[in-house]
Every structure is written in C-alpha cells, then in structure tokens.
C-alpha cells in the first residue's frame, strides 16, 4: 500500500520570503493610477463585447483611453528623474 504524503510543507516552506519588499510595494503604489485607468478601459471594452457599440459606448471607450494615456504620461513624468539600477543606458 502506498502512502499519500501531503505537500503542505513544500508549498508553505518558502512563503516567508515570497512577500513583496517595501520597494516593490512603493512601485505598485506609484503605478496604481495606471492600473486603475487600464481597468476602466477594459471595463469599457467588455461592455461592448456582445453588442454593437453605441455612441455612448464609443465615448466611454475614448474617455477611458485618454485617461489611461494621461495616467501613463503622468507616471513617466514622475519617474523621469529616477535611474534604474544596473547602469543601463
């Protein structure tokens, strides 16, 4: 008879060091406006998947696209002065 062994120890054994660092959490916080704008854009597109987009749908998509682009531009402008580690040119 073969014994069934749980893999709980193997799954949770490395969970302590899998937590995000403070730097990673700060990066996520900086990118949150971009993430939320992308979610709004996705929502606008999802609404139109099963039907022909109306004029209101098209306006909603355009507005969401502009907000997503503006959020990306703002992020780039905020991080333009920071340098990436590793000395990449």
N, CA, C and O atoms as a CHARMM CRD file, in Angstrom:
* protein
*
  356
    1    1 UNK  N      0.82800  -1.16400   0.00000 PROA 1      0.00000
    2    1 UNK  CA     0.00000   0.00000   0.00000 PROA 1      0.00000
    3    1 UNK  C      0.88300   1.24100   0.00000 PROA 1      0.00000
    4    1 UNK  O      1.80400   1.36100   0.80800 PROA 1      0.00000
    5    2 UNK  N      0.59100   2.16200  -0.91600 PROA 2      0.00000
    6    2 UNK  CA     1.35500   3.41400  -0.99500 PROA 2      0.00000
    7    2 UNK  C      0.72500   4.46400  -0.09200 PROA 2      0.00000
    8    2 UNK  O     -0.49400   4.63100  -0.05000 PROA 2      0.00000
    9    3 UNK  N      1.57700   5.15100   0.61300 PROA 3      0.00000
   10    3 UNK  CA     1.09600   6.22000   1.48700 PROA 3      0.00000
   11    3 UNK  C      1.01400   7.52200   0.70300 PROA 3      0.00000
   12    3 UNK  O      1.89300   7.84300  -0.09700 PROA 3      0.00000
   13    4 UNK  N     -0.04500   8.25100   0.94700 PROA 4      0.00000
   14    4 UNK  CA    -0.19600   9.56300   0.31800 PROA 4      0.00000
   15    4 UNK  C      0.41100  10.59200   1.25700 PROA 4      0.00000
   16    4 UNK  O      0.02000  10.69600   2.42000 PROA 4      0.00000
   17    5 UNK  N      1.36700  11.34600   0.74400 PROA 5      0.00000
   18    5 UNK  CA     2.06900  12.33000   1.56200 PROA 5      0.00000
   19    5 UNK  C      1.58600  13.71700   1.13600 PROA 5      0.00000
   20    5 UNK  O      1.46300  14.00600  -0.05400 PROA 5      0.00000
   21    6 UNK  N      1.32300  14.54600   2.10200 PROA 6      0.00000
   22    6 UNK  CA     0.89200  15.90600   1.77600 PROA 6      0.00000
   23    6 UNK  C      2.09100  16.74400   1.36900 PROA 6      0.00000
   24    6 UNK  O      3.22100  16.47700   1.77600 PROA 6      0.00000
   25    7 UNK  N      1.83400  17.73200   0.58500 PROA 7      0.00000
   26    7 UNK  CA     2.89500  18.63600   0.14500 PROA 7      0.00000
   27    7 UNK  C      2.76500  19.99600   0.81800 PROA 7      0.00000
   28    7 UNK  O      3.31000  20.98800   0.33300 PROA 7      0.00000
   29    8 UNK  N      2.04400  20.04400   1.93600 PROA 8      0.00000
   30    8 UNK  CA     1.83200  21.30600   2.63600 PROA 8      0.00000
   31    8 UNK  C      3.15300  21.95800   3.02000 PROA 8      0.00000
   32    8 UNK  O      3.32000  23.16600   2.85000 PROA 8      0.00000
   33    9 UNK  N      4.09900  21.16500   3.53900 PROA 9      0.00000
   34    9 UNK  CA     5.37600  21.73200   3.94200 PROA 9      0.00000
   35    9 UNK  C      6.12500  22.29600   2.74400 PROA 9      0.00000
   36    9 UNK  O      6.75100  23.35200   2.83800 PROA 9      0.00000
   37   10 UNK  N      6.06400  21.60700   1.64000 PROA 10     0.00000
   38   10 UNK  CA     6.76200  22.08200   0.44900 PROA 10     0.00000
   39   10 UNK  C      6.12600  23.35400  -0.09600 PROA 10     0.00000
   40   10 UNK  O      6.82800  24.22000  -0.61900 PROA 10     0.00000
   41   11 UNK  N      4.82100  23.47700   0.01900 PROA 11     0.00000
   42   11 UNK  CA     4.14100  24.64600  -0.51400 PROA 11     0.00000
   43   11 UNK  C      4.36000  25.86100   0.37300 PROA 11     0.00000
   44   11 UNK  O      4.59600  26.95900  -0.13200 PROA 11     0.00000
   45   12 UNK  N      4.28700  25.68700   1.66900 PROA 12     0.00000
   46   12 UNK  CA     4.40200  26.82400   2.58000 PROA 12     0.00000
   47   12 UNK  C      5.81700  27.02200   3.11400 PROA 12     0.00000
   48   12 UNK  O      6.05600  27.97000   3.86300 PROA 12     0.00000
   49   13 UNK  N      6.73200  26.18000   2.76200 PROA 13     0.00000
   50   13 UNK  CA     8.07900  26.29000   3.31700 PROA 13     0.00000
   51   13 UNK  C      8.76800  27.57200   2.88500 PROA 13     0.00000
   52   13 UNK  O      9.58100  28.10300   3.64200 PROA 13     0.00000
   53   14 UNK  N      8.47600  28.08900   1.70100 PROA 14     0.00000
   54   14 UNK  CA     9.16400  29.27800   1.21900 PROA 14     0.00000
   55   14 UNK  C      8.24900  30.49800   1.18200 PROA 14     0.00000
   56   14 UNK  O      8.56900  31.48300   0.51600 PROA 14     0.00000
   57   15 UNK  N      7.13600  30.45300   1.87100 PROA 15     0.00000
   58   15 UNK  CA     6.17800  31.55200   1.82500 PROA 15     0.00000
   59   15 UNK  C      6.69700  32.81300   2.51400 PROA 15     0.00000
   60   15 UNK  O      6.31000  33.91500   2.12700 PROA 15     0.00000
   61   16 UNK  N      7.54500  32.68700   3.50600 PROA 16     0.00000
   62   16 UNK  CA     8.02300  33.86500   4.23300 PROA 16     0.00000
   63   16 UNK  C      8.79200  34.82500   3.34100 PROA 16     0.00000
   64   16 UNK  O      8.62300  36.03800   3.46300 PROA 16     0.00000
   65   17 UNK  N      9.61800  34.32300   2.46000 PROA 17     0.00000
   66   17 UNK  CA    10.40100  35.23100   1.63300 PROA 17     0.00000
   67   17 UNK  C      9.69200  35.59000   0.33100 PROA 17     0.00000
   68   17 UNK  O     10.27400  36.26800  -0.51600 PROA 17     0.00000
   69   18 UNK  N      8.47300  35.15900   0.15700 PROA 18     0.00000
   70   18 UNK  CA     7.71500  35.48900  -1.04900 PROA 18     0.00000
   71   18 UNK  C      6.95100  36.81000  -0.90300 PROA 18     0.00000
   72   18 UNK  O      6.33400  37.26700  -1.86500 PROA 18     0.00000
   73   19 UNK  N      6.98100  37.42000   0.26100 PROA 19     0.00000
   74   19 UNK  CA     6.30000  38.68900   0.47500 PROA 19     0.00000
   75   19 UNK  C      6.99900  39.78600  -0.32300 PROA 19     0.00000
   76   19 UNK  O      8.22200  39.76300  -0.46200 PROA 19     0.00000
   77   20 UNK  N      6.23200  40.75400  -0.85200 PROA 20     0.00000
   78   20 UNK  CA     6.86700  41.84700  -1.59100 PROA 20     0.00000
   79   20 UNK  C      7.67100  42.74200  -0.65000 PROA 20     0.00000
   80   20 UNK  O      7.32400  42.92500   0.51600 PROA 20     0.00000
   81   21 UNK  N      8.73800  43.28400  -1.18600 PROA 21     0.00000
   82   21 UNK  CA     9.56800  44.19400  -0.40000 PROA 21     0.00000
   83   21 UNK  C      8.90700  45.56700  -0.35200 PROA 21     0.00000
   84   21 UNK  O      7.94100  45.83100  -1.06800 PROA 21     0.00000
   85   22 UNK  N      9.43500  46.42600   0.49300 PROA 22     0.00000
   86   22 UNK  CA     8.90700  47.78900   0.58300 PROA 22     0.00000
   87   22 UNK  C      9.08200  48.52300  -0.73900 PROA 22     0.00000
   88   22 UNK  O      8.20900  49.29600  -1.13200 PROA 22     0.00000
   89   23 UNK  N     10.18900  48.29800  -1.42700 PROA 23     0.00000
   90   23 UNK  CA    10.42200  48.94900  -2.71500 PROA 23     0.00000
   91   23 UNK  C      9.40400  48.48200  -3.75400 PROA 23     0.00000
   92   23 UNK  O      8.91800  49.28300  -4.55200 PROA 23     0.00000
   93   24 UNK  N      9.08400  47.19800  -3.74500 PROA 24     0.00000
   94   24 UNK  CA     8.08200  46.67900  -4.68500 PROA 24     0.00000
   95   24 UNK  C      6.69600  47.23600  -4.38400 PROA 24     0.00000
   96   24 UNK  O      5.94200  47.55900  -5.30200 PROA 24     0.00000
   97   25 UNK  N      6.36400  47.34800  -3.11300 PROA 25     0.00000
   98   25 UNK  CA     5.07600  47.92500  -2.73600 PROA 25     0.00000
   99   25 UNK  C      4.99500  49.40000  -3.12100 PROA 25     0.00000
  100   25 UNK  O      3.94100  49.87400  -3.54600 PROA 25     0.00000
  101   26 UNK  N      6.10300  50.12600  -2.97500 PROA 26     0.00000
  102   26 UNK  CA     6.12900  51.53400  -3.39900 PROA 26     0.00000
  103   26 UNK  C      5.95500  51.65900  -4.90800 PROA 26     0.00000
  104   26 UNK  O      5.26500  52.56100  -5.38500 PROA 26     0.00000
  105   27 UNK  N      6.57800  50.75500  -5.65800 PROA 27     0.00000
  106   27 UNK  CA     6.44000  50.78200  -7.12000 PROA 27     0.00000
  107   27 UNK  C      4.99400  50.49700  -7.53500 PROA 27     0.00000
  108   27 UNK  O      4.47200  51.12500  -8.45600 PROA 27     0.00000
  109   28 UNK  N      4.36200  49.56300  -6.85800 PROA 28     0.00000
  110   28 UNK  CA     2.95800  49.25600  -7.15200 PROA 28     0.00000
  111   28 UNK  C      2.09300  50.46600  -6.83200 PROA 28     0.00000
  112   28 UNK  O      1.18600  50.80400  -7.59200 PROA 28     0.00000
  113   29 UNK  N      2.37000  51.11400  -5.71500 PROA 29     0.00000
  114   29 UNK  CA     1.60000  52.30300  -5.31800 PROA 29     0.00000
  115   29 UNK  C      1.75100  53.41700  -6.35200 PROA 29     0.00000
  116   29 UNK  O      0.78300  54.11300  -6.65700 PROA 29     0.00000
  117   30 UNK  N      2.95700  53.59200  -6.89300 PROA 30     0.00000
  118   30 UNK  CA     3.17400  54.60700  -7.92800 PROA 30     0.00000
  119   30 UNK  C      2.41600  54.26800  -9.20500 PROA 30     0.00000
  120   30 UNK  O      1.91100  55.16500  -9.87900 PROA 30     0.00000
  121   31 UNK  N      2.33200  53.00200  -9.53900 PROA 31     0.00000
  122   31 UNK  CA     1.67500  52.57800 -10.77200 PROA 31     0.00000
  123   31 UNK  C      0.16800  52.38000 -10.62000 PROA 31     0.00000
  124   31 UNK  O     -0.50700  52.08000 -11.60500 PROA 31     0.00000
  125   32 UNK  N     -0.36700  52.53600  -9.42900 PROA 32     0.00000
  126   32 UNK  CA    -1.78800  52.28300  -9.20500 PROA 32     0.00000
  127   32 UNK  C     -2.71500  53.13000 -10.08000 PROA 32     0.00000
  128   32 UNK  O     -3.71000  52.59100 -10.56300 PROA 32     0.00000
  129   33 UNK  N     -2.45400  54.42900 -10.31700 PROA 33     0.00000
  130   33 UNK  CA    -3.33700  55.17400 -11.22100 PROA 33     0.00000
  131   33 UNK  C     -3.36900  54.58700 -12.63400 PROA 33     0.00000
  132   33 UNK  O     -4.41400  54.59100 -13.28500 PROA 33     0.00000
  133   34 UNK  N     -2.24400  54.09200 -13.10100 PROA 34     0.00000
  134   34 UNK  CA    -2.19100  53.46700 -14.43200 PROA 34     0.00000
  135   34 UNK  C     -2.98600  52.16400 -14.42900 PROA 34     0.00000
  136   34 UNK  O     -3.72000  51.87600 -15.37400 PROA 34     0.00000
  137   35 UNK  N     -2.83900  51.39100 -13.37800 PROA 35     0.00000
  138   35 UNK  CA    -3.55600  50.11900 -13.27500 PROA 35     0.00000
  139   35 UNK  C     -5.05900  50.36100 -13.25400 PROA 35     0.00000
  140   35 UNK  O     -5.80800  49.68200 -13.95600 PROA 35     0.00000
  141   36 UNK  N     -5.50200  51.32100 -12.45300 PROA 36     0.00000
  142   36 UNK  CA    -6.93100  51.61000 -12.36600 PROA 36     0.00000
  143   36 UNK  C     -7.48400  52.15700 -13.68100 PROA 36     0.00000
  144   36 UNK  O     -8.60700  51.82900 -14.06500 PROA 36     0.00000
  145   37 UNK  N     -6.70700  52.98700 -14.36800 PROA 37     0.00000
  146   37 UNK  CA    -7.14100  53.51300 -15.66900 PROA 37     0.00000
  147   37 UNK  C     -7.24300  52.38600 -16.69500 PROA 37     0.00000
  148   37 UNK  O     -8.16000  52.38100 -17.51700 PROA 37     0.00000
  149   38 UNK  N     -6.31400  51.43700 -16.65600 PROA 38     0.00000
  150   38 UNK  CA    -6.37900  50.29400 -17.56700 PROA 38     0.00000
  151   38 UNK  C     -7.59400  49.41500 -17.26200 PROA 38     0.00000
  152   38 UNK  O     -8.21300  48.87000 -18.17600 PROA 38     0.00000
  153   39 UNK  N     -7.92800  49.28000 -15.99300 PROA 39     0.00000
  154   39 UNK  CA    -9.11300  48.50100 -15.61400 PROA 39     0.00000
  155   39 UNK  C    -10.37400  49.17900 -16.15200 PROA 39     0.00000
  156   39 UNK  O    -11.27400  48.50700 -16.65600 PROA 39     0.00000
  157   40 UNK  N    -10.43900  50.50300 -16.04700 PROA 40     0.00000
  158   40 UNK  CA   -11.58600  51.23400 -16.59300 PROA 40     0.00000
  159   40 UNK  C    -11.69100  51.04900 -18.10100 PROA 40     0.00000
  160   40 UNK  O    -12.78900  50.88400 -18.63300 PROA 40     0.00000
  161   41 UNK  N    -10.56000  51.07600 -18.78700 PROA 41     0.00000
  162   41 UNK  CA   -10.56300  50.86800 -20.23300 PROA 41     0.00000
  163   41 UNK  C    -11.02300  49.46000 -20.57800 PROA 41     0.00000
  164   41 UNK  O    -11.80100  49.27100 -21.51300 PROA 41     0.00000
  165   42 UNK  N    -10.55200  48.48200 -19.83600 PROA 42     0.00000
  166   42 UNK  CA   -11.00300  47.10500 -20.05300 PROA 42     0.00000
  167   42 UNK  C    -12.50000  46.96000 -19.80900 PROA 42     0.00000
  168   42 UNK  O    -13.19500  46.27600 -20.56100 PROA 42     0.00000
  169   43 UNK  N    -12.99100  47.60400 -18.75800 PROA 43     0.00000
  170   43 UNK  CA   -14.43300  47.56300 -18.47900 PROA 43     0.00000
  171   43 UNK  C    -15.23200  48.15800 -19.63300 PROA 43     0.00000
  172   43 UNK  O    -16.27500  47.62500 -20.01200 PROA 43     0.00000
  173   44 UNK  N    -14.74500  49.25000 -20.18300 PROA 44     0.00000
  174   44 UNK  CA   -15.44000  49.88600 -21.30000 PROA 44     0.00000
  175   44 UNK  C    -15.47200  48.96100 -22.51500 PROA 44     0.00000
  176   44 UNK  O    -16.47400  48.90700 -23.22800 PROA 44     0.00000
  177   45 UNK  N    -14.39200  48.24200 -22.75200 PROA 45     0.00000
  178   45 UNK  CA   -14.35900  47.30400 -23.88000 PROA 45     0.00000
  179   45 UNK  C    -15.23000  46.08000 -23.61000 PROA 45     0.00000
  180   45 UNK  O    -15.89900  45.58300 -24.51600 PROA 45     0.00000
  181   46 UNK  N    -15.22600  45.60000 -22.38800 PROA 46     0.00000
  182   46 UNK  CA   -16.00200  44.40000 -22.05100 PROA 46     0.00000
  183   46 UNK  C    -17.49200  44.63500 -22.26000 PROA 46     0.00000
  184   46 UNK  O    -18.21200  43.73600 -22.69300 PROA 46     0.00000
  185   47 UNK  N    -17.94600  45.82800 -21.95800 PROA 47     0.00000
  186   47 UNK  CA   -19.36500  46.15100 -22.12200 PROA 47     0.00000
  187   47 UNK  C    -19.80300  45.95900 -23.56900 PROA 47     0.00000
  188   47 UNK  O    -20.94900  45.59600 -23.83200 PROA 47     0.00000
  189   48 UNK  N    -18.90100  46.20000 -24.49400 PROA 48     0.00000
  190   48 UNK  CA   -19.26500  46.15300 -25.91800 PROA 48     0.00000
  191   48 UNK  C    -18.97100  44.81700 -26.58600 PROA 48     0.00000
  192   48 UNK  O    -19.11700  44.70400 -27.80300 PROA 48     0.00000
  193   49 UNK  N    -18.56100  43.80200 -25.82900 PROA 49     0.00000
  194   49 UNK  CA   -18.19700  42.52300 -26.44400 PROA 49     0.00000
  195   49 UNK  C    -19.37700  41.81700 -27.10400 PROA 49     0.00000
  196   49 UNK  O    -19.21900  41.20800 -28.16200 PROA 49     0.00000
  197   50 UNK  N    -20.53400  41.89000 -26.50300 PROA 50     0.00000
  198   50 UNK  CA   -21.65600  41.11200 -27.02200 PROA 50     0.00000
  199   50 UNK  C    -22.68800  41.96300 -27.76300 PROA 50     0.00000
  200   50 UNK  O    -23.80300  41.51000 -28.01800 PROA 50     0.00000
  201   51 UNK  N    -22.31800  43.17400 -28.10000 PROA 51     0.00000
  202   51 UNK  CA   -23.23800  44.03000 -28.84900 PROA 51     0.00000
  203   51 UNK  C    -22.45600  45.04500 -29.65900 PROA 51     0.00000
  204   51 UNK  O    -21.26100  45.24700 -29.44500 PROA 51     0.00000
  205   52 UNK  N    -23.13900  45.66700 -30.57500 PROA 52     0.00000
  206   52 UNK  CA   -22.53300  46.73700 -31.36000 PROA 52     0.00000
  207   52 UNK  C    -22.42000  47.97200 -30.46300 PROA 52     0.00000
  208   52 UNK  O    -23.40100  48.36200 -29.82800 PROA 52     0.00000
  209   53 UNK  N    -21.24800  48.58700 -30.40300 PROA 53     0.00000
  210   53 UNK  CA   -21.08500  49.74300 -29.52100 PROA 53     0.00000
  211   53 UNK  C    -21.98700  50.90700 -29.94700 PROA 53     0.00000
  212   53 UNK  O    -22.07600  51.24800 -31.12600 PROA 53     0.00000
  213   54 UNK  N    -22.63300  51.48800 -28.97600 PROA 54     0.00000
  214   54 UNK  CA   -23.45000  52.66700 -29.23300 PROA 54     0.00000
  215   54 UNK  C    -22.54400  53.89500 -29.19600 PROA 54     0.00000
  216   54 UNK  O    -21.34900  53.79500 -28.91800 PROA 54     0.00000
  217   55 UNK  N    -23.13000  55.04100 -29.47700 PROA 55     0.00000
  218   55 UNK  CA   -22.35200  56.27900 -29.42900 PROA 55     0.00000
  219   55 UNK  C    -21.85100  56.54300 -28.00800 PROA 55     0.00000
  220   55 UNK  O    -20.73600  57.02900 -27.81700 PROA 55     0.00000
  221   56 UNK  N    -22.66600  56.22700 -27.03300 PROA 56     0.00000
  222   56 UNK  CA   -22.26300  56.40400 -25.63700 PROA 56     0.00000
  223   56 UNK  C    -21.11100  55.45400 -25.29200 PROA 56     0.00000
  224   56 UNK  O    -20.17400  55.84000 -24.59300 PROA 56     0.00000
  225   57 UNK  N    -21.18200  54.21900 -25.78100 PROA 57     0.00000
  226   57 UNK  CA   -20.09400  53.26200 -25.54800 PROA 57     0.00000
  227   57 UNK  C    -18.79100  53.76200 -26.16100 PROA 57     0.00000
  228   57 UNK  O    -17.73000  53.67300 -25.54500 PROA 57     0.00000
  229   58 UNK  N    -18.88300  54.28300 -27.37100 PROA 58     0.00000
  230   58 UNK  CA   -17.67700  54.78000 -28.03700 PROA 58     0.00000
  231   58 UNK  C    -17.07300  55.95400 -27.27700 PROA 58     0.00000
  232   58 UNK  O    -15.85100  56.05900 -27.16800 PROA 58     0.00000
  233   59 UNK  N    -17.92000  56.83900 -26.75100 PROA 59     0.00000
  234   59 UNK  CA   -17.42400  57.95800 -25.94700 PROA 59     0.00000
  235   59 UNK  C    -16.76700  57.44800 -24.67400 PROA 59     0.00000
  236   59 UNK  O    -15.72400  57.95500 -24.26200 PROA 59     0.00000
  237   60 UNK  N    -17.37600  56.44700 -24.05300 PROA 60     0.00000
  238   60 UNK  CA   -16.80900  55.88500 -22.82300 PROA 60     0.00000
  239   60 UNK  C    -15.44400  55.26500 -23.09700 PROA 60     0.00000
  240   60 UNK  O    -14.52000  55.41600 -22.29900 PROA 60     0.00000
  241   61 UNK  N    -15.31600  54.57100 -24.21600 PROA 61     0.00000
  242   61 UNK  CA   -14.02600  53.96800 -24.57900 PROA 61     0.00000
  243   61 UNK  C    -12.99100  55.05200 -24.85400 PROA 61     0.00000
  244   61 UNK  O    -11.84800  54.94200 -24.40900 PROA 61     0.00000
  245   62 UNK  N    -13.37500  56.09200 -25.57900 PROA 62     0.00000
  246   62 UNK  CA   -12.43800  57.17900 -25.86100 PROA 62     0.00000
  247   62 UNK  C    -11.97600  57.86600 -24.57600 PROA 62     0.00000
  248   62 UNK  O    -10.78800  58.13600 -24.40200 PROA 62     0.00000
  249   63 UNK  N    -12.92700  58.14600 -23.67600 PROA 63     0.00000
  250   63 UNK  CA   -12.56800  58.77700 -22.40600 PROA 63     0.00000
  251   63 UNK  C    -11.63400  57.88400 -21.59400 PROA 63     0.00000
  252   63 UNK  O    -10.64900  58.35600 -21.02600 PROA 63     0.00000
  253   64 UNK  N    -11.94800  56.59800 -21.54300 PROA 64     0.00000
  254   64 UNK  CA   -11.10900  55.65900 -20.78700 PROA 64     0.00000
  255   64 UNK  C     -9.72300  55.55100 -21.40900 PROA 64     0.00000
  256   64 UNK  O     -8.72400  55.46200 -20.69500 PROA 64     0.00000
  257   65 UNK  N     -9.66200  55.55900 -22.73700 PROA 65     0.00000
  258   65 UNK  CA    -8.36300  55.50200 -23.42200 PROA 65     0.00000
  259   65 UNK  C     -7.54400  56.75800 -23.10600 PROA 65     0.00000
  260   65 UNK  O     -6.34200  56.67300 -22.85700 PROA 65     0.00000
  261   66 UNK  N     -8.19500  57.91100 -23.11700 PROA 66     0.00000
  262   66 UNK  CA    -7.48300  59.16000 -22.79400 PROA 66     0.00000
  263   66 UNK  C     -7.00300  59.17000 -21.34600 PROA 66     0.00000
  264   66 UNK  O     -5.89300  59.61900 -21.06100 PROA 66     0.00000
  265   67 UNK  N     -7.84200  58.67300 -20.42800 PROA 67     0.00000
  266   67 UNK  CA    -7.42200  58.61300 -19.02000 PROA 67     0.00000
  267   67 UNK  C     -6.24600  57.66600 -18.83600 PROA 67     0.00000
  268   67 UNK  O     -5.32200  57.95600 -18.07700 PROA 67     0.00000
  269   68 UNK  N     -6.28000  56.53600 -19.52800 PROA 68     0.00000
  270   68 UNK  CA    -5.17200  55.57700 -19.42100 PROA 68     0.00000
  271   68 UNK  C     -3.88200  56.19200 -19.96400 PROA 68     0.00000
  272   68 UNK  O     -2.81600  56.03600 -19.37000 PROA 68     0.00000
  273   69 UNK  N     -3.98500  56.88100 -21.08100 PROA 69     0.00000
  274   69 UNK  CA    -2.80000  57.52400 -21.65500 PROA 69     0.00000
  275   69 UNK  C     -2.29000  58.62800 -20.73200 PROA 69     0.00000
  276   69 UNK  O     -1.08300  58.74600 -20.52100 PROA 69     0.00000
  277   70 UNK  N     -3.18900  59.43100 -20.18500 PROA 70     0.00000
  278   70 UNK  CA    -2.78400  60.50200 -19.27300 PROA 70     0.00000
  279   70 UNK  C     -2.12500  59.92700 -18.01400 PROA 70     0.00000
  280   70 UNK  O     -1.15700  60.49500 -17.50800 PROA 70     0.00000
  281   71 UNK  N     -2.63700  58.82400 -17.51500 PROA 71     0.00000
  282   71 UNK  CA    -2.02900  58.19600 -16.33000 PROA 71     0.00000
  283   71 UNK  C     -0.63100  57.68800 -16.65300 PROA 71     0.00000
  284   71 UNK  O      0.27800  57.80400 -15.83100 PROA 71     0.00000
  285   72 UNK  N     -0.45500  57.12900 -17.84100 PROA 72     0.00000
  286   72 UNK  CA     0.88300  56.65700 -18.23700 PROA 72     0.00000
  287   72 UNK  C      1.85600  57.81700 -18.39200 PROA 72     0.00000
  288   72 UNK  O      3.00700  57.72600 -17.96300 PROA 72     0.00000
  289   73 UNK  N      1.40100  58.90200 -19.00000 PROA 73     0.00000
  290   73 UNK  CA     2.25100  60.08300 -19.16700 PROA 73     0.00000
  291   73 UNK  C      2.63300  60.64500 -17.80400 PROA 73     0.00000
  292   73 UNK  O      3.79200  61.00000 -17.58700 PROA 73     0.00000
  293   74 UNK  N      1.68300  60.73300 -16.88900 PROA 74     0.00000
  294   74 UNK  CA     1.97000  61.23700 -15.55200 PROA 74     0.00000
  295   74 UNK  C      2.98700  60.34900 -14.83600 PROA 74     0.00000
  296   74 UNK  O      3.87300  60.85100 -14.14500 PROA 74     0.00000
  297   75 UNK  N      2.86100  59.03000 -15.00100 PROA 75     0.00000
  298   75 UNK  CA     3.81500  58.11800 -14.37900 PROA 75     0.00000
  299   75 UNK  C      5.20900  58.31500 -14.95400 PROA 75     0.00000
  300   75 UNK  O      6.19100  58.35600 -14.21300 PROA 75     0.00000
  301   76 UNK  N      5.29400  58.43600 -16.25400 PROA 76     0.00000
  302   76 UNK  CA     6.60500  58.64600 -16.89200 PROA 76     0.00000
  303   76 UNK  C      7.20700  59.96200 -16.43400 PROA 76     0.00000
  304   76 UNK  O      8.40600  60.03500 -16.16400 PROA 76     0.00000
  305   77 UNK  N      6.38600  61.00500 -16.34400 PROA 77     0.00000
  306   77 UNK  CA     6.90200  62.29900 -15.90400 PROA 77     0.00000
  307   77 UNK  C      7.35300  62.26000 -14.44700 PROA 77     0.00000
  308   77 UNK  O      8.33200  62.91600 -14.09000 PROA 77     0.00000
  309   78 UNK  N      6.65300  61.49700 -13.59400 PROA 78     0.00000
  310   78 UNK  CA     7.05700  61.38400 -12.18900 PROA 78     0.00000
  311   78 UNK  C      8.35500  60.60800 -12.04700 PROA 78     0.00000
  312   78 UNK  O      9.18300  60.92900 -11.19400 PROA 78     0.00000
  313   79 UNK  N      8.53400  59.60200 -12.86600 PROA 79     0.00000
  314   79 UNK  CA     9.70900  58.72900 -12.71900 PROA 79     0.00000
  315   79 UNK  C     10.83600  59.09500 -13.67100 PROA 79     0.00000
  316   79 UNK  O     11.81500  58.35400 -13.76900 PROA 79     0.00000
  317   80 UNK  N     10.72700  60.21400 -14.37400 PROA 80     0.00000
  318   80 UNK  CA    11.75100  60.57600 -15.35200 PROA 80     0.00000
  319   80 UNK  C     13.09800  60.86000 -14.68700 PROA 80     0.00000
  320   80 UNK  O     14.14000  60.61000 -15.29300 PROA 80     0.00000
  321   81 UNK  N     13.10200  61.37000 -13.47200 PROA 81     0.00000
  322   81 UNK  CA    14.34100  61.69000 -12.80200 PROA 81     0.00000
  323   81 UNK  C     14.99900  60.52600 -12.09700 PROA 81     0.00000
  324   81 UNK  O     16.16300  60.61700 -11.70700 PROA 81     0.00000
  325   82 UNK  N     14.28200  59.44600 -11.92900 PROA 82     0.00000
  326   82 UNK  CA    14.85500  58.29900 -11.22100 PROA 82     0.00000
  327   82 UNK  C     15.66100  57.44000 -12.18600 PROA 82     0.00000
  328   82 UNK  O     15.33100  57.33800 -13.36800 PROA 82     0.00000
  329   83 UNK  N     16.69100  56.84300 -11.68500 PROA 83     0.00000
  330   83 UNK  CA    17.54000  55.98800 -12.51600 PROA 83     0.00000
  331   83 UNK  C     17.27000  54.52600 -12.17600 PROA 83     0.00000
  332   83 UNK  O     16.99800  54.18200 -11.02600 PROA 83     0.00000
  333   84 UNK  N     17.34800  53.69200 -13.17400 PROA 84     0.00000
  334   84 UNK  CA    17.18800  52.27200 -12.96400 PROA 84     0.00000
  335   84 UNK  C     18.47600  51.65200 -12.46600 PROA 84     0.00000
  336   84 UNK  O     19.55400  52.06400 -12.89400 PROA 84     0.00000
  337   85 UNK  N     18.40300  50.67500 -11.57600 PROA 85     0.00000
  338   85 UNK  CA    19.62700  50.03000 -11.11100 PROA 85     0.00000
  339   85 UNK  C     20.24100  49.19000 -12.23100 PROA 85     0.00000
  340   85 UNK  O     19.54000  48.68400 -13.10800 PROA 85     0.00000
  341   86 UNK  N     21.53900  49.05900 -12.17900 PROA 86     0.00000
  342   86 UNK  CA    22.22300  48.22900 -13.15500 PROA 86     0.00000
  343   86 UNK  C     23.01200  49.01800 -14.16300 PROA 86     0.00000
  344   86 UNK  O     23.75700  48.44000 -14.95400 PROA 86     0.00000
  345   87 UNK  N     22.86600  50.34700 -14.15500 PROA 87     0.00000
  346   87 UNK  CA    23.64700  51.18400 -15.05300 PROA 87     0.00000
  347   87 UNK  C     23.25000  51.07700 -16.51100 PROA 87     0.00000
  348   87 UNK  O     24.06900  51.33000 -17.39400 PROA 87     0.00000
  349   88 UNK  N     22.00400  50.70400 -16.78000 PROA 88     0.00000
  350   88 UNK  CA    21.56000  50.61400 -18.17200 PROA 88     0.00000
  351   88 UNK  C     21.49000  52.00800 -18.77600 PROA 88     0.00000
  352   88 UNK  O     21.09500  52.96900 -18.11500 PROA 88     0.00000
  353   89 UNK  N     21.87100  52.10000 -20.01000 PROA 89     0.00000
  354   89 UNK  CA    21.87000  53.41200 -20.67800 PROA 89     0.00000
  355   89 UNK  C     20.54200  53.69000 -21.32500 PROA 89     0.00000
  356   89 UNK  O     20.35900  54.74500 -21.93200 PROA 89     0.00000
